[in-house]
């Protein structure tokens, strides 16, 4: 859905991309709109919405939900474009929507029409939504819960002159929730106002570890950290810890690359300040900061087609992953990255032109796209796995039980469960190896909450292996042993004398270069002379294979 912008000439556009060629459809059944689309990998497809898609009412149920379907996975960004008051949002797929949300926007400032809003889209018929406003909103009093019923595709918006941030929204089925402001002044007494919009993350996708990079050309950005549980302590680089309760938030300004950590799951937003804050070519916008546990390994993002002279991508990467990052196939200049104090991550600000951009890396990284023009701006997160990491309660790691030999692959099976021991799909699990071998890999859990991760143990020695998911981790040591080389073969006895027709048995022991028995090695036995036999036999745990045969002829046999 598109909450209405300030003024009547706004345009509403969906930008669609995908990793493979596909096709789909955009429809708004409530207003009779439908349009097919196709996607080419590495390119952006834009679909213009009709002007009457905007939701401008408050406390009214309408039929303006937008439904997008496709044959394959796609990424969607929504652009709410009005000269001097623009913003964009990352659209979230239906399968990761939740039933519990706290609203996040920004309160009214100098502009009377700058109302904070929360907005909801139903995905299932007969969904009962319970809303508890943080402040009074028209006829809805503060702190008093009320119910509305939404069918699939129906929308509802609530506006307030106060700060709705922290309002509680629950539903009997998954819903999409948006937050923002019609035209916000940030900080509240600073010109000029600009539209704010983001599709909010459900509470089970919140996290505890966040990394931030300043918006380029600015002298500081406003941040809000919203708590989901009582007694949440928020730690920010260079600031004193602050403890807040559920539905409360802390607001501050940062001008350097920083880390934000919380003792319990939180939702974090970064806001561009008004142009009068520092005299920059800019204005307010709002973008959500995904927790680092939700980073992905590749993104396709786009700027608006026109109207913004300065466009940028902020990137956050682990220090070990910087060298693998590419932008449209070209390496990203490592000198752009600034270390984030107290972490193993760094952040960069990258200038871009108007267009479409593909980013790839060997390790998960964060991407944020934004741009500025005269008293105008937009910004959105480039993507996120948005898995239910806040529900992750246990991580079970099962390593390979066979000895690890140099040059071989070592694997672990990781299982992520919630507090009811139910599997959690879509959780990113990292495998980090230090020591004799250096390796990093990651994957996402399947429907059974499991993922297998491996690395090649090319060097002899001890490896420290850490498997982590959300705030959970398990570490252990892997001893990589020298690959055994068959060096000594002992055949016994040396000589035997038997009668024809009597069974003869000989044993062979295989030892490696260190004198250790070599198990499970095939030995080829050959008999030549008066009798001829041949056989292949495996060695046992002592490196021994026993070969027997019955000679039929009198004479001398040579056993090898």
C-alpha positions, 0 to 999 in steps of 0.5 A: 500500500501507499500511505498518501503523500503531502499534496495531490500530485504524487506518483506511486511506483513499484520497482521490481528486480529478480535473480532470474528471468520471470514474470508476474502481475500487479493488481489492486482489486479494490480499484480495478487495476491490474498489470502484468510485468516481466523481469530481466536479471540485473535490471529493474522493472517499474510499474506505475500505480494509479493515483487513487491508490494512495490512502489518505484517510484515517480510521477508515477501512479501504480496498487499496491493498496492492498484490504482487505475484510472480513465478519466481522470487523477486525484490520490490521497492516502492517509491512515493514521489512528490517534488520536495517530499519523497521517500521509498520503502522495501516491500516485504514478501507475504511469507515473512509477514507477522502477527505482532508489530510495534509501530515506528514513524516520526512525530509531527514537527513544524508542519501542521499536516505532518501527521505520524501514521501507522497503516495496515494491509490484510492478507487473509479474509476475516483477520481481526486486528487489535490496535493499542495507540500510544497516543490519542488519534482522532476518536481513538484514545491513548492506551485503549485497545480496539479491534478492526476486521480486514479482508485480504487486500483491505487497508487501514490507516491511523494518523495522529498529531502525537507520537504513535511510535510504540503503538501495539498492533496484533492480528489473528493472521499475518498482516503488512504494517507501514509506519512514517509521517505524511511530511515530517520535520527532523529534528521537529523544529528543523525545516523542511518537511518530507514524506516518511514511509517504511514497511515495518519488520514484524517483532520476530524479525527484530535483532540485537546487533546493528551497524550504521554508516552516516549519510554522505554530505550530512553532518549527522543523522537522527536514529530511533531505537524502539524496544520490544521488551521491558528492561532493554539496555541500548548501547551505542558507540560513544554514548552512555547505555540507556534502558527502556521498556516495551514500546519506548524508544531512545532518539539520538544523532550520530555522525560517525560509523557506529554500532548499536547493540541491545540486550533484547530485540529492538527495531532501529531506524535511521533518519535523514535530517532536514536541509536546514540542519546543516545546509546540505542538499537534502531533506528527511527520509526514513530507512530501517536498519536490519540487524547484521544477522539479517544481511544477505550476500547479493542485492539488486537495487535502483535509484529513481529514474530522475529527479535526484542529483546525488545518489549513494549506496552505504555498505557495511561489511565484515573486514574479511569480506571487503575484498570480495565485494563487487558493484556491477561486477567491478571491485569496490575500492577498499579505501572507502571503508572505515572501521567501526569501533569495537567490531570486526566490520567497516562501512563505506559511502559509495557515490552512484549515478541514476540506474540499476546496481548489482552488489555481490560478496562472499560474506553477508553485508548490508546495503542502503540506498538513498539520494538527495535533491533540493529539499527532497530525498529518498532512502530504503534498505537494499534488502534483508532476509527478515527471518524470525531470528528473535524466536531462535532459542536453540542452536544444535550443531552436529559435526562430521564424526570421522577424522579430518584429513588434510585436503578433505571437506569437513561439514556440520549440520546446524539445526535452529529451533524456537522455544517450543523446539519447533524448527525455524526456516530461513535463519542465516547460519554462519560457519567461521573457521580460524586457525590452520585454515581460514574460512567463512561460509553461510546458509539459510535453514530449510523448512526443517530448521536445518542447514549443512555448511562445509569447509575444505581443511587444506592445512594440517593443524588445529582449527577453531570452528564457530557456528552462529545463528542470531545471538546463538553460537557454538564453538569447537576445535577440529584437528586436521591430521596429515594425510597418511601415505602408504609407506610400509607393508609387512607380510607374515609369515615369511614362509609356510609349508603345507600339504596340497589341499590344506588352507594357507593364510597370510596377513598383510599390515599397511603402515603410513609414513608415521608408522600408524596403521592404515584402515580401510585401504584395499590390498591386492593379493596375488599368488603365482607359481604352482597355484594362481589366485588373486583377491582384493581385501580391505584392511581393518582398524589395525591396518591388517588384511588376512588372505587365505587360499587352498592350493591344489597343486604341489610346488612352490607359490610366491605370495605378494 
